[in-house]
Amino acid sequence: MINNIKIFTDGGARGNPGPSAIGVYVTDGEDKKLAGFGKAIGTATNNIAEYQAVIEGLDWIIENKKDFDKEAKIHFFLDSKLICSQIIGVYKVKNANLRNMLFE
């Protein structure tokens, strides 16, 4: 059973908004790759792409939870200070689309 998971996410848009994509990379506690994937998500802003990458990481956890110890520690690594601060509640999420993504 896996007891430590690291999830690295990123999202970006060419233009803002513009053609967008996300990437997710998952390792165990010893940095062994468990998963890695990316995909185009259509036209979006940078922030929407960043949020979508986190959501994809969470979806991966749900799909693979049978492989994890019940006490597994899950760590997310994002390169967006804004998104991190919004998710943990330091900053308010003013954009309605982002708020919907966060609280779905």
Salt bridges, closest charged atoms under 4 A:
ASP31 OD1 - LYS6 NZ 2.83
GLU56 OE2 - LYS39 NZ 3.05
ASP67 OD2 - LYS66 NZ 3.88
